Amino acid sequence: MLNRIRRIGKNLQIARKRRKKTVKQAAEMMGTSLSSVRRMEEGDPSVRFETYLAALEVYQLENTLRFAEPEDDVIGLALEKQRLPQRVRLKKEKRLDF
C-alpha cells in the first residue's frame, strides 16, 4: 500500500511541475499548507485524503480517478450475478377485512 501512495504522490508532483507551479502556488490553490503538499508528493500516508482530492481537482485530473467504481468490481459483480433470483414475484398485498 505504501508503494501505491508514493506512486500517487510522485504522479501528482509530475502534474504540478508540468503545470509550472511551485509547491507554494499549489498549496494556495488547494487551500492547504506547504508541508501538506510536500508530504503528499513524498507519499506520506498521514496526509489527509481530501488533500489528494484537492490536488486532483486543482490539476484538473478528477475525472481520471477511478476509485472503487461499482462497474470495476469484478468480484462483486460475479457474486451479485450468482445471487440473482431465478424468478421475481410480486408480493401479495395484505387485505385487512374487518
N, CA, C and O atoms as a Tinker XYZ file with bonds, in Angstrom:
   392  protein
     1  N      0.819000   -1.188000    0.000000    73     2
     2  CA     0.000000    0.000000    0.000000    64     1     3
     3  C      0.863000    1.251000    0.000000    63     2     4     5
     4  O      0.546000    2.225000   -0.684000    81     3
     5  N      1.935000    1.234000    0.750000    73     3     6
     6  CA     2.808000    2.400000    0.835000    64     5     7
     7  C      3.412000    2.746000   -0.520000    63     6     8     9
     8  O      3.582000    3.920000   -0.849000    81     7
     9  N      3.737000    1.720000   -1.306000    73     7    10
    10  CA     4.273000    1.975000   -2.644000    64     9    11
    11  C      3.258000    2.679000   -3.532000    63    10    12    13
    12  O      3.626000    3.536000   -4.336000    81    11
    13  N      1.988000    2.327000   -3.397000    73    11    14
    14  CA     0.944000    2.970000   -4.203000    64    13    15
    15  C      0.797000    4.437000   -3.816000    63    14    16    17
    16  O      0.654000    5.302000   -4.680000    81    15
    17  N      0.832000    4.712000   -2.520000    73    15    18
    18  CA     0.706000    6.095000   -2.064000    64    17    19
    19  C      1.891000    6.919000   -2.562000    63    18    20    21
    20  O      1.728000    8.064000   -2.981000    81    19
    21  N      3.066000    6.335000   -2.514000    73    19    22
    22  CA     4.261000    7.042000   -3.022000    64    21    23
    23  C      4.149000    7.305000   -4.512000    63    22    24    25
    24  O      4.518000    8.377000   -4.992000    81    23
    25  N      3.637000    6.324000   -5.240000    73    23    26
    26  CA     3.481000    6.490000   -6.688000    64    25    27
    27  C      2.472000    7.595000   -7.009000    63    26    28    29
    28  O      2.692000    8.399000   -7.914000    81    27
    29  N      1.378000    7.629000   -6.270000    73    27    30
    30  CA     0.381000    8.681000   -6.473000    64    29    31
    31  C      0.987000   10.038000   -6.173000    63    30    32    33
    32  O      0.783000   10.994000   -6.921000    81    31
    33  N      1.736000   10.126000   -5.075000    73    31    34
    34  CA     2.400000   11.382000   -4.719000    64    33    35
    35  C      3.360000   11.840000   -5.804000    63    34    36    37
    36  O      3.392000   13.019000   -6.156000    81    35
    37  N      4.135000   10.916000   -6.326000    73    35    38
    38  CA     5.090000   11.241000   -7.396000    64    37    39
    39  C      4.344000   11.704000   -8.651000    63    38    40    41
    40  O      4.762000   12.653000   -9.315000    81    39
    41  N      3.247000   11.030000   -8.966000    73    39    42
    42  CA     2.448000   11.420000  -10.131000    64    41    43
    43  C      1.878000   12.823000   -9.976000    63    42    44    45
    44  O      1.839000   13.593000  -10.936000    81    43
    45  N      1.438000   13.153000   -8.768000    73    43    46
    46  CA     0.913000   14.499000   -8.525000    64    45    47
    47  C      2.021000   15.542000   -8.584000    63    46    48    49
    48  O      1.789000   16.673000   -9.012000    81    47
    49  N      3.214000   15.169000   -8.161000    73    47    50
    50  CA     4.358000   16.078000   -8.276000    64    49    51
    51  C      4.667000   16.349000   -9.752000    63    50    52    53
    52  O      4.935000   17.489000  -10.130000    81    51
    53  N      4.632000   15.328000  -10.564000    73    51    54
    54  CA     4.861000   15.489000  -12.002000    64    53    55
    55  C      3.790000   16.401000  -12.601000    63    54    56    57
    56  O      4.096000   17.275000  -13.412000    81    55
    57  N      2.525000   16.192000  -12.196000    73    55    58
    58  CA     1.426000   17.026000  -12.700000    64    57    59
    59  C      1.653000   18.494000  -12.324000    63    58    60    61
    60  O      1.433000   19.392000  -13.136000    81    59
    61  N      2.094000   18.725000  -11.090000    73    59    62
    62  CA     2.364000   20.106000  -10.645000    64    61    63
    63  C      3.481000   20.728000  -11.476000    63    62    64    65
    64  O      3.358000   21.865000  -11.930000    81    63
    65  N      4.545000   20.002000  -11.672000    73    63    66
    66  CA     5.690000   20.525000  -12.419000    64    65    67
    67  C      5.336000   20.770000  -13.889000    63    66    68    69
    68  O      5.804000   21.740000  -14.487000    81    67
    69  N      4.524000   19.906000  -14.462000    73    67    70
    70  CA     4.095000   20.108000  -15.853000    64    69    71
    71  C      3.296000   21.402000  -16.002000    63    70    72    73
    72  O      3.316000   22.045000  -17.052000    81    71
    73  N      2.604000   21.761000  -14.948000    73    71    74
    74  CA     1.814000   22.988000  -14.963000    64    73    75
    75  C      2.625000   24.205000  -14.520000    63    74    76    77
    76  O      2.102000   25.313000  -14.400000    81    75
    77  N      3.920000   23.968000  -14.279000    73    75    78
    78  CA     4.858000   25.018000  -13.889000    64    77    79
    79  C      4.381000   25.781000  -12.651000    63    78    80    81
    80  O      4.394000   27.011000  -12.603000    81    79
    81  N      3.957000   24.998000  -11.648000    73    79    82
    82  CA     3.513000   25.567000  -10.380000    64    81    83
    83  C      4.531000   25.220000   -9.298000    63    82    84    85
    84  O      5.073000   24.116000   -9.268000    81    83
    85  N      4.779000   26.180000   -8.414000    73    83    86
    86  CA     5.634000   25.902000   -7.258000    64    85    87
    87  C      4.802000   25.189000   -6.207000    63    86    88    89
    88  O      3.575000   25.144000   -6.299000    81    87
    89  N      5.473000   24.634000   -5.212000    73    87    90
    90  CA     4.768000   23.982000   -4.114000    64    89    91
    91  C      3.882000   25.005000   -3.407000    63    90    92    93
    92  O      2.756000   24.696000   -3.017000    81    91
    93  N      4.393000   26.211000   -3.246000    73    91    94
    94  CA     3.632000   27.271000   -2.585000    64    93    95
    95  C      2.359000   27.599000   -3.371000    63    94    96    97
    96  O      1.281000   27.718000   -2.789000    81    95
    97  N      2.487000   27.742000   -4.689000    73    95    98
    98  CA     1.321000   28.037000   -5.522000    64    97    99
    99  C      0.295000   26.903000   -5.442000    63    98   100   101
   100  O     -0.906000   27.149000   -5.327000    81    99
   101  N      0.777000   25.673000   -5.503000    73    99   102
   102  CA    -0.118000   24.519000   -5.432000    64   101   103
   103  C     -0.847000   24.490000   -4.092000    63   102   104   105
   104  O     -2.049000   24.226000   -4.042000    81   103
   105  N     -0.129000   24.760000   -3.016000    73   103   106
   106  CA    -0.739000   24.768000   -1.685000    64   105   107
   107  C     -1.823000   25.832000   -1.591000    63   106   108   109
   108  O     -2.891000   25.587000   -1.031000    81   107
   109  N     -1.555000   27.000000   -2.133000    73   107   110
   110  CA    -2.555000   28.080000   -2.114000    64   109   111
   111  C     -3.790000   27.694000   -2.924000    63   110   112   113
   112  O     -4.918000   27.938000   -2.496000    81   111
   113  N     -3.578000   27.097000   -4.083000    73   111   114
   114  CA    -4.684000   26.694000   -4.939000    64   113   115
   115  C     -5.520000   25.581000   -4.285000    63   114   116   117
   116  O     -6.736000   25.521000   -4.467000    81   115
   117  N     -4.857000   24.709000   -3.528000    73   115   118
   118  CA    -5.548000   23.598000   -2.863000    64   117   119
   119  C     -6.150000   24.006000   -1.535000    63   118   120   121
   120  O     -6.989000   23.293000   -0.983000    81   119
   121  N     -5.730000   25.145000   -1.021000    73   119   122
   122  CA    -6.229000   25.576000    0.283000    64   121   123
   123  C     -5.632000   24.782000    1.423000    63   122   124   125
   124  O     -6.305000   24.490000    2.411000    81   123
   125  N     -4.363000   24.434000    1.278000    73   123   126
   126  CA    -3.681000   23.652000    2.312000    64   125   127
   127  C     -2.294000   24.231000    2.552000    63   126   128   129
   128  O     -1.927000   25.238000    1.947000    81   127
   129  N     -1.537000   23.613000    3.415000    73   127   130
   130  CA    -0.211000   24.127000    3.766000    64   129   131
   131  C      0.862000   23.593000    2.821000    63   130   132   133
   132  O      0.678000   22.587000    2.136000    81   131
   133  N      1.982000   24.302000    2.811000    73   131   134
   134  CA     3.142000   23.879000    2.032000    64   133   135
   135  C      3.596000   22.483000    2.443000    63   134   136   137
   136  O      3.894000   21.634000    1.603000    81   135
   137  N      3.640000   22.270000    3.752000    73   135   138
   138  CA     4.125000   20.977000    4.245000    64   137   139
   139  C      3.194000   19.835000    3.829000    63   138   140   141
   140  O      3.657000   18.723000    3.577000    81   139
   141  N      1.897000   20.098000    3.757000    73   139   142
   142  CA     0.965000   19.042000    3.324000    64   141   143
   143  C      1.224000   18.645000    1.876000    63   142   144   145
   144  O      1.192000   17.463000    1.533000    81   143
   145  N      1.482000   19.641000    1.028000    73   143   146
   146  CA     1.766000   19.344000   -0.383000    64   145   147
   147  C      3.081000   18.577000   -0.493000    63   146   148   149
   148  O      3.168000   17.595000   -1.230000    81   147
   149  N      4.081000   19.013000    0.221000    73   147   150
   150  CA     5.372000   18.301000    0.186000    64   149   151
   151  C      5.217000   16.861000    0.655000    63   150   152   153
   152  O      5.717000   15.931000    0.022000    81   151
   153  N      4.512000   16.689000    1.783000    73   151   154
   154  CA     4.323000   15.338000    2.323000    64   153   155
   155  C      3.497000   14.476000    1.367000    63   154   156   157
   156  O      3.766000   13.285000    1.211000    81   155
   157  N      2.488000   15.080000    0.726000    73   155   158
   158  CA     1.672000   14.353000   -0.241000    64   157   159
   159  C      2.545000   13.867000   -1.402000    63   158   160   161
   160  O      2.454000   12.711000   -1.815000    81   159
   161  N      3.385000   14.757000   -1.918000    73   159   162
   162  CA     4.239000   14.393000   -3.052000    64   161   163
   163  C      5.298000   13.362000   -2.666000    63   162   164   165
   164  O      5.810000   12.649000   -3.529000    81   163
   165  N      5.628000   13.277000   -1.381000    73   163   166
   166  CA     6.577000   12.263000   -0.909000    64   165   167
   167  C      5.889000   10.935000   -0.618000    63   166   168   169
   168  O      6.547000    9.921000   -0.384000    81   167
   169  N      4.559000   10.952000   -0.636000    73   167   170
   170  CA     3.813000    9.720000   -0.385000    64   169   171
   171  C      3.609000    9.423000    1.082000    63   170   172   173
   172  O      3.502000    8.261000    1.472000    81   171
   173  N      3.555000   10.455000    1.896000    73   171   174
   174  CA     3.345000   10.296000    3.333000    64   173   175
   175  C      1.903000    9.836000    3.578000    63   174   176   177
   176  O      0.966000   10.546000    3.211000    81   175
   177  N      1.707000    8.657000    4.194000    73   175   178
   178  CA     0.356000    8.143000    4.396000    64   177   179
   179  C     -0.477000    8.933000    5.415000    63   178   180   181
   180  O     -1.682000    8.706000    5.526000    81   179
   181  N      0.139000    9.847000    6.152000    73   179   182
   182  CA    -0.614000   10.618000    7.141000    64   181   183
   183  C     -1.309000   11.838000    6.529000    63   182   184   185
   184  O     -2.063000   12.529000    7.214000    81   183
   185  N     -1.060000   12.104000    5.252000    73   183   186
   186  CA    -1.708000   13.234000    4.579000    64   185   187
   187  C     -3.183000   12.905000    4.405000    63   186   188   189
   188  O     -3.541000   11.785000    4.041000    81   187
   189  N     -4.032000   13.886000    4.668000    73   187   190
   190  CA    -5.470000   13.680000    4.574000    64   189   191
   191  C     -5.885000   13.372000    3.139000    63   190   192   193
   192  O     -5.321000   13.906000    2.184000    81   191
   193  N     -6.870000   12.509000    3.012000    73   191   194
   194  CA    -7.362000   12.093000    1.701000    64   193   195
   195  C     -7.886000   13.284000    0.913000    63   194   196   197
   196  O     -7.741000   13.334000   -0.309000    81   195
   197  N     -8.488000   14.235000    1.597000    73   195   198
   198  CA    -9.039000   15.395000    0.896000    64   197   199
   199  C     -7.945000   16.234000    0.242000    63   198   200   201
   200  O     -8.219000   16.959000   -0.714000    81   199
   201  N     -6.720000   16.149000    0.737000    73   199   202
   202  CA    -5.605000   16.860000    0.109000    64   201   203
   203  C     -5.321000   16.260000   -1.268000    63   202   204   205
   204  O     -5.079000   16.986000   -2.232000    81   203
   205  N     -5.352000   14.943000   -1.351000    73   203   206
   206  CA    -5.167000   14.279000   -2.644000    64   205   207
   207  C     -6.302000   14.654000   -3.605000    63   206   208   209
   208  O     -6.065000   14.919000   -4.784000    81   207
   209  N     -7.521000   14.674000   -3.094000    73   207   210
   210  CA    -8.663000   15.038000   -3.936000    64   209   211
   211  C     -8.569000   16.487000   -4.400000    63   210   212   213
   212  O     -8.913000   16.804000   -5.539000    81   211
   213  N     -8.099000   17.371000   -3.509000    73   211   214
   214  CA    -7.932000   18.779000   -3.885000    64   213   215
   215  C     -6.889000   18.913000   -4.986000    63   214   216   217
   216  O     -7.063000   19.696000   -5.920000    81   215
   217  N     -5.801000   18.144000   -4.876000    73   215   218
   218  CA    -4.760000   18.180000   -5.904000    64   217   219
   219  C     -5.324000   17.727000   -7.251000    63   218   220   221
   220  O     -5.057000   18.348000   -8.279000    81   219
   221  N     -6.093000   16.659000   -7.242000    73   219   222
   222  CA    -6.695000   16.173000   -8.487000    64   221   223
   223  C     -7.601000   17.225000   -9.106000    63   222   224   225
   224  O     -7.632000   17.386000  -10.326000    81   223
   225  N     -8.332000   17.933000   -8.273000    73   223   226
   226  CA    -9.228000   18.970000   -8.772000    64   225   227
   227  C     -8.444000   20.157000   -9.313000    63   226   228   229
   228  O     -8.751000   20.663000  -10.392000    81   227
   229  N     -7.439000   20.603000   -8.576000    73   227   230
   230  CA    -6.625000   21.752000   -8.992000    64   229   231
   231  C     -5.905000   21.451000  -10.306000    63   230   232   233
   232  O     -5.809000   22.318000  -11.174000    81   231
   233  N     -5.405000   20.233000  -10.451000    73   231   234
   234  CA    -4.685000   19.861000  -11.673000    64   233   235
   235  C     -5.639000   19.373000  -12.770000    63   234   236   237
   236  O     -5.199000   18.938000  -13.834000    81   235
   237  N     -6.928000   19.448000  -12.503000    73   235   238
   238  CA    -7.979000   19.019000  -13.425000    64   237   239
   239  C     -7.825000   17.552000  -13.824000    63   238   240   241
   240  O     -7.948000   17.190000  -14.994000    81   239
   241  N     -7.555000   16.729000  -12.830000    73   239   242
   242  CA    -7.399000   15.293000  -13.041000    64   241   243
   243  C     -8.488000   14.487000  -12.342000    63   242   244   245
   244  O     -8.411000   13.260000  -12.294000    81   243
   245  N     -9.503000   15.164000  -11.797000    73   243   246
   246  CA   -10.517000   14.461000  -11.019000    64   245   247
   247  C    -11.264000   13.415000  -11.832000    63   246   248   249
   248  O    -11.769000   12.446000  -11.264000    81   247
   249  N    -11.346000   13.584000  -13.130000    73   247   250
   250  CA   -12.038000   12.597000  -13.965000    64   249   251
   251  C    -11.196000   11.357000  -14.205000    63   250   252   253
   252  O    -11.707000   10.350000  -14.696000    81   251
   253  N     -9.916000   11.413000  -13.867000    73   251   254
   254  CA    -9.053000   10.249000  -14.048000    64   253   255
   255  C     -9.090000    9.317000  -12.849000    63   254   256   257
   256  O     -8.582000    8.198000  -12.914000    81   255
   257  N     -9.685000    9.771000  -11.761000    73   255   258
   258  CA    -9.741000    8.969000  -10.545000    64   257   259
   259  C    -10.860000    7.948000  -10.651000    63   258   260   261
   260  O    -12.033000    8.309000  -10.736000    81   259
   261  N    -10.500000    6.697000  -10.645000    73   259   262
   262  CA   -11.473000    5.613000  -10.637000    64   261   263
   263  C    -11.206000    4.818000   -9.383000    63   262   264   265
   264  O    -10.372000    3.913000   -9.358000    81   263
   265  N    -11.925000    5.172000   -8.351000    73   263   266
   266  CA   -11.695000    4.589000   -7.038000    64   265   267
   267  C    -12.928000    3.837000   -6.592000    63   266   268   269
   268  O    -13.946000    4.441000   -6.252000    81   267
   269  N    -12.838000    2.530000   -6.593000    73   267   270
   270  CA   -13.923000    1.658000   -6.140000    64   269   271
   271  C    -15.218000    1.895000   -6.916000    63   270   272   273
   272  O    -16.304000    1.902000   -6.337000    81   271
   273  N    -15.095000    2.087000   -8.212000    73   271   274
   274  CA   -16.282000    2.249000   -9.050000    64   273   275
   275  C    -17.009000    0.905000   -9.127000    63   274   276   277
   276  O    -16.369000   -0.124000   -9.340000    81   275
   277  N    -18.327000    0.897000   -8.956000    73   275   278
   278  CA   -19.070000   -0.366000   -8.949000    64   277   279
   279  C    -18.873000   -1.211000  -10.207000    63   278   280   281
   280  O    -18.818000   -2.437000  -10.124000    81   279
   281  N    -18.768000   -0.570000  -11.368000    73   279   282
   282  CA   -18.601000   -1.355000  -12.601000    64   281   283
   283  C    -17.202000   -1.965000  -12.734000    63   282   284   285
   284  O    -16.989000   -2.820000  -13.594000    81   283
   285  N    -16.249000   -1.542000  -11.903000    73   283   286
   286  CA   -14.904000   -2.114000  -11.913000    64   285   287
   287  C    -14.757000   -3.265000  -10.913000    63   286   288   289
   288  O    -13.722000   -3.931000  -10.885000    81   287
   289  N    -15.770000   -3.497000  -10.107000    73   287   290
   290  CA   -15.722000   -4.508000   -9.054000    64   289   291
   291  C    -16.056000   -5.879000   -9.649000    63   290   292   293
   292  O    -17.199000   -6.330000   -9.581000    81   291
   293  N    -15.064000   -6.526000  -10.225000    73   291   294
   294  CA   -15.251000   -7.798000  -10.923000    64   293   295
   295  C    -15.777000   -8.868000   -9.967000    63   294   296   297
   296  O    -16.716000   -9.587000  -10.307000    81   295
   297  N    -15.193000   -8.981000   -8.795000    73   295   298
   298  CA   -15.615000  -10.000000   -7.823000    64   297   299
   299  C    -17.045000   -9.731000   -7.358000    63   298   300   301
   300  O    -17.874000  -10.640000   -7.308000    81   299
   301  N    -17.323000   -8.473000   -7.020000    73   299   302
   302  CA   -18.667000   -8.114000   -6.574000    64   301   303
   303  C    -19.721000   -8.376000   -7.635000    63   302   304   305
   304  O    -20.814000   -8.851000   -7.327000    81   303
   305  N    -19.399000   -8.070000   -8.876000    73   303   306
   306  CA   -20.342000   -8.322000   -9.971000    64   305   307
   307  C    -20.609000   -9.816000  -10.150000    63   306   308   309
   308  O    -21.741000  -10.224000  -10.407000    81   307
   309  N    -19.564000  -10.623000  -10.013000    73   307   310
   310  CA   -19.730000  -12.074000  -10.145000    64   309   311
   311  C    -20.591000  -12.620000   -9.013000    63   310   312   313
   312  O    -21.463000  -13.457000   -9.245000    81   311
   313  N    -20.351000  -12.155000   -7.799000    73   311   314
   314  CA   -21.155000  -12.598000   -6.659000    64   313   315
   315  C    -22.609000  -12.159000   -6.807000    63   314   316   317
   316  O    -23.529000  -12.917000   -6.500000    81   315
   317  N    -22.807000  -10.948000   -7.272000    73   315   318
   318  CA   -24.160000  -10.440000   -7.473000    64   317   319
   319  C    -24.907000  -11.284000   -8.518000    63   318   320   321
   320  O    -26.092000  -11.582000   -8.366000    81   319
   321  N    -24.197000  -11.651000   -9.560000    73   319   322
   322  CA   -24.806000  -12.446000  -10.628000    64   321   323
   323  C    -25.246000  -13.814000  -10.100000    63   322   324   325
   324  O    -26.290000  -14.332000  -10.497000    81   323
   325  N    -24.443000  -14.394000   -9.202000    73   323   326
   326  CA   -24.781000  -15.692000   -8.623000    64   325   327
   327  C    -26.030000  -15.615000   -7.752000    63   326   328   329
   328  O    -26.793000  -16.577000   -7.664000    81   327
   329  N    -26.231000  -14.471000   -7.113000    73   327   330
   330  CA   -27.339000  -14.338000   -6.161000    64   329   331
   331  C    -28.639000  -13.865000   -6.802000    63   330   332   333
   332  O    -29.654000  -13.759000   -6.113000    81   331
   333  N    -28.635000  -13.586000   -8.072000    73   331   334
   334  CA   -29.861000  -13.115000   -8.709000    64   333   335
   335  C    -30.917000  -14.215000   -8.678000    63   334   336   337
   336  O    -30.617000  -15.377000   -8.952000    81   335
   337  N    -32.152000  -13.848000   -8.344000    73   335   338
   338  CA   -33.201000  -14.874000   -8.275000    64   337   339
   339  C    -33.558000  -15.395000   -9.661000    63   338   340   341
   340  O    -33.393000  -14.708000  -10.669000    81   339
   341  N    -34.049000  -16.627000   -9.681000    73   339   342
   342  CA   -34.482000  -17.222000  -10.939000    64   341   343
   343  C    -35.779000  -16.581000  -11.423000    63   342   344   345
   344  O    -35.985000  -16.383000  -12.620000    81   343
   345  N    -36.653000  -16.260000  -10.459000    73   343   346
   346  CA   -37.942000  -15.651000  -10.754000    64   345   347
   347  C    -38.168000  -14.469000   -9.826000    63   346   348   349
   348  O    -37.685000  -14.441000   -8.693000    81   347
   349  N    -38.896000  -13.518000  -10.321000    73   347   350
   350  CA   -39.287000  -12.384000   -9.495000    64   349   351
   351  C    -40.805000  -12.388000   -9.420000    63   350   352   353
   352  O    -41.490000  -12.364000  -10.442000    81   351
   353  N    -41.328000  -12.418000   -8.185000    73   351   354
   354  CA   -42.779000  -12.446000   -7.989000    64   353   355
   355  C    -43.195000  -11.213000   -7.215000    63   354   356   357
   356  O    -42.469000  -10.717000   -6.354000    81   355
   357  N    -44.359000  -10.739000   -7.537000    73   355   358
   358  CA   -44.922000   -9.620000   -6.799000    64   357   359
   359  C    -45.426000  -10.108000   -5.453000    63   358   360   361
   360  O    -45.984000  -11.199000   -5.343000    81   359
   361  N    -45.228000   -9.299000   -4.445000    73   359   362
   362  CA   -45.740000   -9.655000   -3.123000    64   361   363
   363  C    -47.231000   -9.377000   -3.095000    63   362   364   365
   364  O    -47.709000   -8.396000   -3.664000    81   363
   365  N    -47.940000  -10.238000   -2.439000    73   363   366
   366  CA   -49.374000  -10.058000   -2.299000    64   365   367
   367  C    -49.632000   -8.980000   -1.269000    63   366   368   369
   368  O    -48.988000   -8.912000   -0.222000    81   367
   369  N    -50.586000   -8.149000   -1.598000    73   367   370
   370  CA   -50.959000   -7.095000   -0.666000    64   369   371
   371  C    -51.773000   -7.704000    0.464000    63   370   372   373
   372  O    -52.592000   -8.596000    0.245000    81   371
   373  N    -51.540000   -7.212000    1.677000    73   371   374
   374  CA   -52.315000   -7.669000    2.816000    64   373   375
   375  C    -53.682000   -7.009000    2.769000    63   374   376   377
   376  O    -53.790000   -5.795000    2.595000    81   375
   377  N    -54.695000   -7.792000    2.920000    73   375   378
   378  CA   -56.056000   -7.265000    2.935000    64   377   379
   379  C    -56.546000   -7.256000    4.362000    63   378   380   381
   380  O    -56.533000   -8.276000    5.051000    81   379
   381  N    -56.957000   -6.141000    4.773000    73   379   382
   382  CA   -57.487000   -6.028000    6.121000    64   381   383
   383  C    -59.014000   -5.902000    6.031000    63   382   384   385
   384  O    -59.546000   -4.806000    5.855000    81   383
   385  N    -59.678000   -6.992000    6.148000    73   383   386
   386  CA   -61.144000   -7.010000    6.126000    64   385   387
   387  C    -61.653000   -7.026000    7.553000    63   386   388   389
   388  O    -61.336000   -7.928000    8.327000    81   387
   389  N    -62.419000   -6.054000    7.883000    73   387   390
   390  CA   -62.988000   -6.011000    9.226000    64   389   391
   391  C    -64.451000   -6.253000    9.172000    63   390   392
   392  O    -65.115000   -6.256000   10.208000    81   391
